Amino acid sequence: MRRQPLQCPFCDNYLAPPIDLRIKSLEITGGICTCGAIYVLDRTGHNLGEIYLDALTFLCRGDIDKALSLTPGEYEEGTLDYDVHSNTISRREDRSVKGKVIFLRLKTK
Ligand SMILES: [Zn+2]
């Protein structure tokens, strides 16, 4: 399995490893791409529902009401398998990789 560095699926920019961030009451591990996309790490890959809501809230800069009112047509999403130790992604299912990174970006109207 060939691994790739962490890269934004929307603009192909190379990204820094996810870091702990705090926005209002939201605490996540992730980052922001220069294209406006945000990414959030799910260390275990088993928490995707919860992390997804956190990611949406992060996308709305901590505004959970706005996050809940977004419709899927208003943003783009992508999920990548992510290895925390090497900061690499794999686009296909890889059983040795436990973490996932969720990417979200608001569509420009
Ligand atoms: Zn990007």
Residues whose N, C-alpha, C, O or C-beta is under 5 A from the ligand:
A	BS01	ZN	C8 F10 C11 N13 C33 T34 C35 A37
